[in-house]
Amino acid sequence: MSELNVVATIPVKPEHVEALRGALTQLGEATREESGCLAYDLFESAAAPGVFVTIERWTDQDALDAHMKTPHVAAAFAAAGDALAGEVAIHPLIPVAG
């Protein structure tokens, strides 16, 4: 089984940062309970305030796919509504040998 690492960036309009911080915190708490989740950490960028970043580790792609279909992910996207300042970017990562 090959672990999957993912980074996601979530840009939020300044007037919605506090509300989304709460929604994303709830998302993280629920996500960490998922069986395929090995780690799920939420940050806010110091270089670009209002841009939230998740750093995630999943057991495999199937676990990530299942995560994206959960009610807590749907609730987070619903809470985001028009609060987003751009697209949510989800980056599954491929290790670089070196």
C-alpha positions in Angstrom: 0.0 0.0 0.0 1.4 3.4 -1.0 0.5 6.4 1.1 -0.8 9.5 -0.6 0.3 13.0 0.4 -1.8 16.0 -0.5 -1.6 19.7 -0.1 -4.7 21.9 -0.6 -4.9 25.7 -0.8 -8.1 27.5 0.1 -8.1 31.2 -0.7 -10.6 33.1 1.4 -11.9 36.7 1.0 -10.7 38.8 4.0 -14.2 39.5 5.4 -14.9 35.7 5.6 -11.6 34.5 7.1 -12.9 34.1 10.7 -16.0 32.3 9.6 -14.1 29.9 7.3 -11.4 29.3 10.0 -14.2 27.8 12.1 -15.7 25.7 9.3 -12.2 24.4 8.2 -11.3 23.6 11.8 -14.5 21.5 12.1 -13.6 19.8 8.7 -10.2 18.9 10.1 -11.6 17.4 13.3 -14.1 15.2 11.3 -11.5 14.3 8.7 -9.0 13.0 11.3 -11.7 10.5 12.4 -11.8 8.9 8.9 -10.2 5.4 8.7 -8.1 6.3 5.7 -6.7 9.5 7.1 -3.2 9.3 8.5 -2.7 13.0 9.1 -4.7 16.2 8.4 -3.2 19.5 9.4 -4.7 23.0 8.8 -2.5 26.1 8.5 -3.0 29.7 7.4 -0.3 31.1 5.2 2.0 33.7 6.8 3.0 35.0 3.4 -0.6 35.2 2.1 -3.0 35.8 5.0 -6.5 34.4 4.3 -5.0 31.5 2.3 -5.6 28.3 4.3 -3.4 25.3 3.5 -4.1 21.6 4.4 -1.3 19.1 4.6 -2.7 15.6 4.4 -1.6 12.0 4.4 -3.9 9.3 3.3 -3.6 5.5 3.1 -4.2 5.6 -0.6 -6.2 7.3 -3.4 -9.3 5.4 -2.5 -9.2 7.0 1.0 -8.9 10.5 -0.5 -11.7 9.8 -3.0 -14.0 8.6 -0.1 -13.0 11.7 1.9 -14.2 14.0 -0.9 -17.6 12.4 -0.8 -18.2 12.8 3.0 -20.9 15.0 4.5 -18.2 17.1 6.3 -16.5 18.0 3.0 -19.8 18.9 1.5 -20.6 21.1 4.6 -17.2 22.8 4.3 -17.8 23.6 0.6 -21.3 24.8 1.4 -20.0 27.1 4.2 -17.4 28.5 1.8 -20.1 29.5 -0.6 -19.1 32.9 -2.1 -16.4 33.4 0.6 -13.7 32.0 -1.6 -11.3 34.4 -3.2 -10.3 31.9 -5.9 -10.3 28.2 -6.7 -9.6 25.5 -4.1 -6.5 23.8 -5.4 -5.9 20.1 -4.4 -2.4 18.8 -5.1 -1.8 15.1 -4.7 2.0 14.8 -4.5 4.3 12.4 -6.2 7.6 11.8 -4.5 10.7 12.9 -6.3 13.6 10.5 -6.0 16.9 12.1 -5.2 
